[in-house]
Amino acid sequence: MEKRILILGAGEVGANLALSLSRNRDIMVTVVDRNKALCADLAEKADVATVAGDVLRPSVLERAGAHEMETVIAVTDNEAVNLVACRLARAIFHTPTTVARLETDELLEFADELFGRDGAGIVDLAISPEREVVQAIMRLVMTPGAFEVQYLADGLLALIGVRLNVGAYILGHALRDLPALLGELPFTVVAVFRGEEIEMPTGRTVLQDDDEVYFICPVDQLPRAMGLMGKPEHAARSVLIAGGGQVGAKLAQQCREQGVRVTLVELDEERARAILDASEEDFTVVMGSVLDEKLLAEEAHGKDLFISVTDRDEINIFSALLGKRSGIRKTVALVNNATYMHLARQMGVDVPLSPRLITVSQILLLMREGLIAASVTLRERAELLEGVISSGSSLEGVNIAALPVPKGTVVGGIVRAGISIPVTGATTLQADDHLLIVTSTKNVAKVTELFRLEGGDLW
């Protein structure tokens, strides 16, 4: 069934969210923004309808079809506007689901108390791309050998993305032959990227140098899994952060709380001093340009990780490349523009990080009401779904080998009664099992149907 979504705000967050959601054939997107140029530009780039006008005017929302929308997502740069817009959508147009972008820490901390899906709240979901980016980068700081880290099934399983290099134990062998060579494997490979091409692995898949591999493993087995992948098993000890904005300042503080040494480079003297005055943590702030090659060469010494989070994609990408040239092995660059993601990888940035993809995963999860507990988008080519087997479900008692899933779908993990259990074709599903499945984007709707409740509507 087709879903209708109204996005309020055509800035970076709104435009990128519209671009991603519009690629889904089951979703119709309309965007409202008072800036006519932004609306026109977005209409040229994506299959979306646009309306130029004030998002706080009911007449504008009416013109955008608010009365027909299942979901309203307010993502302007002003959180007060976002909250009021969601209130208008719910009170006047009776919108079933509302989402607001928030940035203030105090509001985010009390999101559960202020909001929630009880019919009385202003919004059903509060999203903060900035906060999600900080959390995503912190997971990379604690697992520096990976380019993606997600925790699933109540934190018992991890989805990890790594780039393989010469020396990894698992290179050059078919996946089905690895247990005989290495013993019982602590991971399940669920997706392989070669360049921009994706392969959904089978037992015959042979992993190669420079493959980007996604795997799922129990969290307590992560050190061994990373070792087999040829990656460091310890957290980063020292990081260099480029950019002292909201993301950079929060990131520096959280790194210090984890015992990681931090040097932060910021060009604006006033902002740099404000960071030092506001922080209770001990870290070094250097005033200067992150594109100053001499400065980066001096500050790069002894750093495990370079993280560029300024407000300009181009600066983030090029400073990350300079950081790598200065001797830092791992680089992370914040990239908002979808066009730059592939380019950044080609140029040598280890982790181009997209707030857009993080936000899209949150929105899609909200839309799949029911037994989908988590979802993670893999470069918009595949998606991981965590579902729960309900009592009486048609999946209860079914062997993994007999699951009615589209070709190329991979079962990556099962958690039963709080314990991760091995996944084989003979494993029989039970009620309340958490089942982790990875499938191509085109098959997501079909896989989601597996977890449909009688009379429910997941998609």
Secondary structure, DSSP 8 states (H G I E B T S, - for coil): --EEEEEE--SHHHHHHHHHHHTSTTEEEEEEES-HHHHHHHHHHSS-EEEES-TT-HHHHHHTTGGG-SEEEE--S-HHHHHHHHHHHHHHH--SEEEEE---HHHHHTHHHH--SSSSSS-SEEE-HHHHHHHHHHHHHHSTT-SEEEEETTTTEEEEEEE--TT-TTTTSBGGGHHHHHSS-S-EEEEEEETTEEE---TT-B--TT-EEEEEEEGGGHHHHHHHTT---S--SEEEEE--SHHHHHHHHHHHHTT-EEEEEES-HHHHHHHHHH--S--EEEES-TT-HHHHHHHTTT-SEEEE--S-HHHHHHHHHHHHHTT-SEEEEE---HHHHHHHHHHT-SEEE-HHHHHHHHHHHHHSTTTEEEEEEETTTEEEEEEE--TT-TTTT-BGGG----TT-EEEEEEETTEEE---TT-B--TT-EEEEEEEGGGHHHHHGGG--TT----
